[in-house]
Amino acid sequence: MKFWKALLCLLFLLIIVGSAAAERPAAAPVDARFGIVESYVNPAEANNLGVAWTRVRFQWAEVQAGGPGTWTPRVSDAQINNEIANGRTVVGLLIGVPDWAWNNGLPAGLNLPHDDPNNTWANFVREAVGRYNGRIRHWIIWNEPDINDPNAPGFTWPGSTQDFLQLQRTAYLVAKETNPNAVIHLPAFTYFWNPNYIYQFLDVVVADPAAPAHNYYFDAITAHLYFQPDSVFSLIQTFYGAVQSRGIPWKPLWLVETNAPPSNDPAWPVANWAFQVTLDEQAAYIPQALAVAMAAGAQRIAIYKLQDIPGDEAANPEPFGLLRMDGSRRPAFNSYQVAIRYLAGAQGARRERWNEVGQVRLDQGTYTTHVLFSRLPAPQQAEIEATANTAVLVDMWGGRRTITAQNGMFTVDLPGALCVQTAGDYCMIGGAVQYLVQAKEGGSVPSAPPGGNAPPPPTTGGATGTPDGTATSAALSTAVPTTTPDPNAPTSAAILTAVPTTEATATAVTNTPRPTNTPRPTHTPTATLMPTNEPTAAIPTTMPDTATTTTTTSIPATEIAELPPTLSPTQPPATSHQPPAANNLSFLFIGGGLLLAVGLGGWWWRSRP
């Protein structure tokens, strides 16, 4: 009898543990703002990053290659469902024209009313929005129509601006009829191919007398901005200003693609780079771009992209993945992982200083975080007014230490930038980022960042002399460029393009190339986008304090219109779905318990007196 009691207790305990495992939800993303393109390629590592949203491309020529009655997307229902189960919002991108619907590069019947059965584009949008209703709410319509060179890899739109309005208008009307809760995005604009395109497009929108009744045919603005944090800030403000200048009500802006792909990774060396970027500079770019994008008012931000795939080498000029094809992490993976956690929960953002030091302040309720980095090759110092006696100083790899205020100020030493590439008088990408986290008066600093501390980075050797993903601030401050400037490359001292004086809200922006993965990332011709290969010695080590800015952007929950009403922008609820690991664990416990019970019961029966 004692044996049976012990056996039953053991079985009961195993079932309880297994049930607990079965009910364990997937870890919620850290902050709804931060995403990654193509997370479905490696969902486990997307979970490790803590990203909250992703983009899925629906290339019409693939999806309905066999005709209007077929549906063969590259990303399966199972993959989309898995993304949702892991707490990520899926954003769909609709683009392309199949052969059977081709009409001089435009969809057949595009100029027909949106409810005409011969409008092939309307039928495709209706099928996509209806098929994924309840799973995909956000739809980006087309991609980078401002690329106006038919020979460019990213050229996708052969029609006029008026033609594109018809495409956008048709998609908007069809989507809203199919799913009234759909959120329709403008296509991403690059700006650099045609700085006037967004203004020209908005002009034809407001000329439509029916546009105001239909929210001007878009709910959100979309941007793709690469390589230079300075441009990220300036152009986000330019896009907001363009919409405002046409009398259109405020719309949220999503930075759907940003990155600074490396040219020196031995796994994918780049000979014909547009801008030289080291692995460590890519890692530094990520938090810099995130911070300035938030300060400029971006509502959502995603890195292009999670992982390189075999087809990328033929399509992409540089390796954009935070993971290599073999799944190993580039240093930028780890810096993004840390950045998400220390930027999470921001209720407001301000770019306070922008000269030899980049300084962005985030208001996070009971505490603030300053994102700090040098914009010059020489080390710099930042002085931050203290609101507490001590603060936590975090490097961009997640290392934390406590510092003490002196005379009411915190002084933070910032390592100089590698500065392989210049942009005017400054480095294109700043140095290693430091986060200064301090409590407000009466507030407190979390003992760990939201989402927990980042796990230790990998220790495989990188290409810059520092461990891959474990580079220290000291290493970044003492490293020097190992590449030799190309003597045949253009040597412009600045790569600035003037913003049209009649349209711009910013005085000048740095001209940078960018990719698109629809149909593939593009390499902007160097005739218009010139890399600067001047020695960093030409850059002054200090600059007069004339570039200090106090641009402030508040980030209230009400402005993030794309979020479901019950979803806070800083704390998405845990999903009720468990990841595969939890399922496996529960079956292991329950199944193991039953097998153990049967085995022990059989042994007892055979060995009884």
BELDA-V166518 format. One record per residue. N is the residue number from 1. RES is the residue in three letters. PHI is phi as a letter, one per 40 degrees, with the letter a starting at -180 (* if undefined). D_FIRST is the distance of its C-alpha to the first C-alpha in whole Angstrom. Layout:
# BELDA-V166518
{{N	RES	PHI	D_FIRST} {N	RES	PHI	D_FIRST}}
This chain:
# BELDA-V166518
{{1	MET	*	0} {2	LYS	c	4} {3	PHE	c	5} {4	TRP	c	5} {5	LYS	c	6} {6	ALA	c	9} {7	LEU	c	10} {8	LEU	c	11} {9	CYS	c	12} {10	LEU	c	14} {11	LEU	c	15} {12	PHE	c	16} {13	LEU	c	18} {14	LEU	c	20} {15	ILE	c	21} {16	ILE	c	23} {17	VAL	c	25} {18	GLY	c	26} {19	SER	c	27} {20	ALA	c	29} {21	ALA	c	31} {22	ALA	c	31} {23	GLU	c	33} {24	ARG	c	35} {25	PRO	c	39} {26	ALA	c	41} {27	ALA	c	43} {28	ALA	c	46} {29	PRO	d	50} {30	VAL	c	51} {31	ASP	a	54} {32	ALA	c	56} {33	ARG	c	59} {34	PHE	c	58} {35	GLY	b	58} {36	ILE	a	58} {37	VAL	c	60} {38	GLU	g	58} {39	SER	c	55} {40	TYR	c	53} {41	VAL	c	54} {42	ASN	a	52} {43	PRO	c	49} {44	ALA	c	47} {45	GLU	c	50} {46	ALA	c	51} {47	ASN	c	48} {48	ASN	c	48} {49	LEU	c	52} {50	GLY	g	51} {51	VAL	c	54} {52	ALA	b	54} {53	TRP	a	56} {54	THR	a	57} {55	ARG	b	60} {56	VAL	b	60} {57	ARG	c	63} {58	PHE	b	64} {59	GLN	c	67} {60	TRP	d	69} {61	ALA	c	70} {62	GLU	c	67} {63	VAL	c	65} {64	GLN	b	67} {65	ALA	c	69} {66	GLY	c	69} {67	GLY	h	70} {68	PRO	c	70} {69	GLY	c	67} {70	THR	b	65} {71	TRP	a	62} {72	THR	b	61} {73	PRO	c	61} {74	ARG	c	60} {75	VAL	b	57} {76	SER	c	54} {77	ASP	d	52} {78	ALA	c	49} {79	GLN	c	51} {80	ILE	c	52} {81	ASN	c	49} {82	ASN	c	47} {83	GLU	c	50} {84	ILE	c	49} {85	ALA	c	45} {86	ASN	c	46} {87	GLY	g	48} {88	ARG	c	52} {89	THR	c	55} {90	VAL	b	56} {91	VAL	b	60} {92	GLY	c	62} {93	LEU	b	65} {94	LEU	b	68} {95	ILE	a	70} {96	GLY	g	72} {97	VAL	b	74} {98	PRO	c	74} {99	ASP	d	76} {100	TRP	c	76} {101	ALA	b	77} {102	TRP	c	79} {103	ASN	a	83} {104	ASN	f	84} {105	GLY	g	81} {106	LEU	b	80} {107	PRO	c	78} {108	ALA	c	80} {109	GLY	g	81} {110	LEU	d	80} {111	ASN	c	83} {112	LEU	c	82} {113	PRO	d	80} {114	HIS	c	77} {115	ASP	b	76} {116	ASP	c	78} {117	PRO	c	76} {118	ASN	c	78} {119	ASN	c	77} {120	THR	c	75} {121	TRP	c	74} {122	ALA	c	73} {123	ASN	c	71} {124	PHE	c	69} {125	VAL	c	68} {126	ARG	c	67} {127	GLU	c	65} {128	ALA	c	63} {129	VAL	c	63} {130	GLY	c	62} {131	ARG	c	59} {132	TYR	b	57} {133	ASN	d	58} {134	GLY	g	55} {135	ARG	b	54} {136	ILE	b	57} {137	ARG	b	60} {138	HIS	c	62} {139	TRP	b	65} {140	ILE	c	67} {141	ILE	c	70} {142	TRP	g	72} {143	ASN	a	72} {144	GLU	f	75} {145	PRO	c	78} {146	ASP	c	81} {147	ILE	c	81} {148	ASN	b	84} {149	ASP	b	85} {150	PRO	d	84} {151	ASN	c	84} {152	ALA	c	81} {153	PRO	d	78} {154	GLY	c	76} {155	PHE	c	79} {156	THR	b	77} {157	TRP	b	80} {158	PRO	c	83} {159	GLY	c	84} {160	SER	c	86} {161	THR	c	85} {162	GLN	c	85} {163	ASP	c	83} {164	PHE	c	80} {165	LEU	d	81} {166	GLN	c	80} {167	LEU	c	77} {168	GLN	c	76} {169	ARG	c	77} {170	THR	c	76} {171	ALA	c	72} {172	TYR	c	72} {173	LEU	c	73} {174	VAL	c	71} {175	ALA	c	68} {176	LYS	c	68} {177	GLU	c	69} {178	THR	c	65} {179	ASN	a	63} {180	PRO	d	65} {181	ASN	c	62} {182	ALA	c	64} {183	VAL	b	65} {184	ILE	b	68} {185	HIS	b	69} {186	LEU	c	72} {187	PRO	c	73} {188	ALA	c	72} {189	PHE	b	76} {190	THR	c	77} {191	TYR	g	80} {192	PHE	c	82} {193	TRP	c	83} {194	ASN	a	84} {195	PRO	d	84} {196	ASN	c	86} {197	TYR	d	84} {198	ILE	c	81} {199	TYR	c	84} {200	GLN	c	86} {201	PHE	c	83} {202	LEU	c	83} {203	ASP	c	86} {204	VAL	c	86} {205	VAL	c	83} {206	VAL	c	84} {207	ALA	c	87} {208	ASP	c	85} {209	PRO	c	86} {210	ALA	c	83} {211	ALA	d	81} {212	PRO	d	80} {213	ALA	c	78} {214	HIS	b	76} {215	ASN	f	75} {216	TYR	g	78} {217	TYR	g	75} {218	PHE	a	73} {219	ASP	b	70} {220	ALA	a	70} {221	ILE	c	72} {222	THR	b	70} {223	ALA	b	72} {224	HIS	b	71} {225	LEU	b	72} {226	TYR	b	72} {227	PHE	g	73} {228	GLN	b	75} {229	PRO	d	73} {230	ASP	c	76} {231	SER	c	77} {232	VAL	d	73} {233	PHE	c	74} {234	SER	c	78} {235	LEU	c	77} {236	ILE	c	75} {237	GLN	c	77} {238	THR	c	80} {239	PHE	c	78} {240	TYR	c	77} {241	GLY	c	81} {242	ALA	c	82} {243	VAL	c	80} {244	GLN	c	81} {245	SER	c	84} {246	ARG	c	84} {247	GLY	g	83} {248	ILE	c	80} {249	PRO	d	77} {250	TRP	d	75} {251	LYS	b	72} {252	PRO	c	69} {253	LEU	b	70} {254	TRP	b	67} {255	LEU	c	68} {256	VAL	c	66} {257	GLU	b	67} {258	THR	a	68} {259	ASN	i	67} {260	ALA	b	69} {261	PRO	c	69} {262	PRO	c	69} {263	SER	b	72} {264	ASN	b	71} {265	ASP	c	67} {266	PRO	d	67} {267	ALA	c	65} {268	TRP	a	67} {269	PRO	c	71} {270	VAL	b	73} {271	ALA	c	77} {272	ASN	c	79} {273	TRP	c	77} {274	ALA	c	79} {275	PHE	b	77} {276	GLN	c	76} {277	VAL	a	73} {278	THR	c	70} {279	LEU	d	66} {280	ASP	c	66} {281	GLU	c	69} {282	GLN	d	67} {283	ALA	c	64} {284	ALA	c	66} {285	TYR	c	68} {286	ILE	d	64} {287	PRO	c	64} {288	GLN	c	68} {289	ALA	c	68} {290	LEU	c	65} {291	ALA	c	67} {292	VAL	c	70} {293	ALA	c	69} {294	MET	c	67} {295	ALA	c	70} {296	ALA	c	72} {297	GLY	h	70} {298	ALA	c	68} {299	GLN	c	65} {300	ARG	b	63} {301	ILE	a	63} {302	ALA	b	62} {303	ILE	c	63} {304	TYR	c	64} {305	LYS	a	62} {306	LEU	c	58} {307	GLN	a	58} {308	ASP	c	61} {309	ILE	b	61} {310	PRO	d	63} {311	GLY	c	65} {312	ASP	c	66} {313	GLU	c	68} {314	ALA	c	71} {315	ALA	b	71} {316	ASN	b	70} {317	PRO	c	73} {318	GLU	b	70} {319	PRO	c	67} {320	PHE	c	65} {321	GLY	c	62} {322	LEU	c	60} {323	LEU	b	58} {324	ARG	c	59} {325	MET	d	59} {326	ASP	c	56} {327	GLY	g	54} {328	SER	c	55} {329	ARG	c	56} {330	ARG	c	60} {331	PRO	d	60} {332	ALA	c	61} {333	PHE	d	57} {334	ASN	c	56} {335	SER	c	59} {336	TYR	c	58} {337	GLN	d	55} {338	VAL	c	56} {339	ALA	c	59} {340	ILE	d	57} {341	ARG	c	54} {342	TYR	c	57} {343	LEU	c	59} {344	ALA	c	57} {345	GLY	g	57} {346	ALA	c	61} {347	GLN	b	63} {348	GLY	a	66} {349	ALA	a	68} {350	ARG	a	71} {351	ARG	c	73} {352	GLU	c	75} {353	ARG	a	77} {354	TRP	a	78} {355	ASN	b	80} {356	GLU	c	79} {357	VAL	b	76} {358	GLY	c	74} {359	GLN	a	72} {360	VAL	b	70} {361	ARG	b	68} {362	LEU	b	65} {363	ASP	c	64} {364	GLN	b	60} {365	GLY	g	60} {366	THR	c	59} {367	TYR	a	60} {368	THR	b	63} {369	THR	b	63} {370	HIS	b	66} {371	VAL	c	66} {372	LEU	b	69} {373	PHE	a	71} {374	SER	c	74} {375	ARG	b	76} {376	LEU	b	79} {377	PRO	c	78} {378	ALA	c	79} {379	PRO	d	76} {380	GLN	b	76} {381	GLN	b	75} {382	ALA	b	74} {383	GLU	b	74} {384	ILE	b	71} {385	GLU	c	72} {386	ALA	c	69} {387	THR	b	67} {388	ALA	a	65} {389	ASN	c	65} {390	THR	b	63} {391	ALA	a	62} {392	VAL	b	59} {393	LEU	b	61} {394	VAL	b	60} {395	ASP	c	61} {396	MET	c	61} {397	TRP	b	58} {398	GLY	h	56} {399	GLY	c	56} {400	ARG	b	57} {401	ARG	a	58} {402	THR	c	60} {403	ILE	b	63} {404	THR	b	65} {405	ALA	c	68} {406	GLN	b	72} {407	ASN	f	74} {408	GLY	g	73} {409	MET	b	72} {410	PHE	b	70} {411	THR	b	71} {412	VAL	b	70} {413	ASP	c	71} {414	LEU	b	71} {415	PRO	c	71} {416	GLY	c	74} {417	ALA	c	74} {418	LEU	c	74} {419	CYS	f	77} {420	VAL	c	77} {421	GLN	b	79} {422	THR	b	81} {423	ALA	a	82} {424	GLY	g	85} {425	ASP	c	85} {426	TYR	b	81} {427	CYS	c	78} {428	MET	c	77} {429	ILE	b	73} {430	GLY	c	73} {431	GLY	c	71} {432	ALA	d	67} {433	VAL	c	66} {434	GLN	b	65} {435	TYR	b	63} {436	LEU	b	64} {437	VAL	b	61} {438	GLN	b	62} {439	ALA	c	61} {440	LYS	c	63} {441	GLU	c	64} {442	GLY	g	61} {443	GLY	b	59} {444	SER	a	57} {445	VAL	b	56} {446	PRO	c	53} {447	SER	c	51} {448	ALA	a	50} {449	PRO	c	52} {450	PRO	d	51} {451	GLY	g	48} {452	GLY	g	47} {453	ASN	c	49} {454	ALA	c	50} {455	PRO	c	48} {456	PRO	d	50} {457	PRO	c	53} {458	PRO	c	53} {459	THR	b	55} {460	THR	c	57} {461	GLY	c	61} {462	GLY	c	63} {463	ALA	c	67} {464	THR	b	68} {465	GLY	g	67} {466	THR	b	64} {467	PRO	d	60} {468	ASP	c	60} {469	GLY	g	58} {470	THR	b	58} {471	ALA	c	62} {472	THR	c	63} {473	SER	c	66} {474	ALA	c	68} {475	ALA	c	67} {476	LEU	c	69} {477	SER	c	71} {478	THR	b	73} {479	ALA	c	72} {480	VAL	b	76} {481	PRO	d	76} {482	THR	b	76} {483	THR	c	78} {484	THR	c	82} {485	PRO	d	83} {486	ASP	c	85} {487	PRO	c	89} {488	ASN	c	89} {489	ALA	c	87} {490	PRO	d	89} {491	THR	b	89} {492	SER	c	89} {493	ALA	c	89} {494	ALA	a	87} {495	ILE	b	85} {496	LEU	b	86} {497	THR	b	87} {498	ALA	c	89} {499	VAL	c	87} {500	PRO	d	90} {501	THR	c	91} {502	THR	c	91} {503	GLU	b	88} {504	ALA	c	86} {505	THR	b	84} {506	ALA	b	84} {507	THR	c	87} {508	ALA	a	85} {509	VAL	b	82} {510	THR	c	81} {511	ASN	c	82} {512	THR	b	79} {513	PRO	c	77} {514	ARG	a	74} {515	PRO	b	72} {516	THR	a	71} {517	ASN	c	68} {518	THR	b	70} {519	PRO	c	71} {520	ARG	a	71} {521	PRO	d	71} {522	THR	b	75} {523	HIS	b	77} {524	THR	c	80} {525	PRO	d	83} {526	THR	c	84} {527	ALA	c	88} {528	THR	b	87} {529	LEU	b	84} {530	MET	c	85} {531	PRO	c	83} {532	THR	b	84} {533	ASN	b	84} {534	GLU	c	86} {535	PRO	c	85} {536	THR	c	83} {537	ALA	c	86} {538	ALA	c	88} {539	ILE	c	85} {540	PRO	c	86} {541	THR	c	83} {542	THR	b	84} {543	MET	b	85} {544	PRO	c	87} {545	ASP	c	84} {546	THR	b	86} {547	ALA	b	83} {548	THR	c	81} {549	THR	b	79} {550	THR	b	77} {551	THR	c	76} {552	THR	b	73} {553	THR	b	71} {554	SER	c	68} {555	ILE	b	65} {556	PRO	c	64} {557	ALA	c	61} {558	THR	c	64} {559	GLU	c	66} {560	ILE	c	63} {561	ALA	c	64} {562	GLU	c	62} {563	LEU	c	59} {564	PRO	d	57} {565	PRO	d	57} {566	THR	c	54} {567	LEU	b	54} {568	SER	c	55} {569	PRO	c	57} {570	THR	b	55} {571	GLN	a	52} {572	PRO	c	50} {573	PRO	c	47} {574	ALA	c	44} {575	THR	c	44} {576	SER	c	41} {577	HIS	c	41} {578	GLN	c	39} {579	PRO	c	40} {580	PRO	d	39} {581	ALA	c	37} {582	ALA	c	35} {583	ASN	d	34} {584	ASN	c	33} {585	LEU	c	31} {586	SER	c	29} {587	PHE	c	29} {588	LEU	c	28} {589	PHE	c	25} {590	ILE	c	24} {591	GLY	c	24} {592	GLY	c	23} {593	GLY	c	20} {594	LEU	c	19} {595	LEU	c	20} {596	LEU	c	18} {597	ALA	c	15} {598	VAL	c	17} {599	GLY	c	17} {600	LEU	c	14} {601	GLY	c	12} {602	GLY	c	15} {603	TRP	c	15} {604	TRP	c	11} {605	TRP	c	13} {606	ARG	c	16} {607	SER	c	14} {608	ARG	c	12} {609	PRO	c	14}}
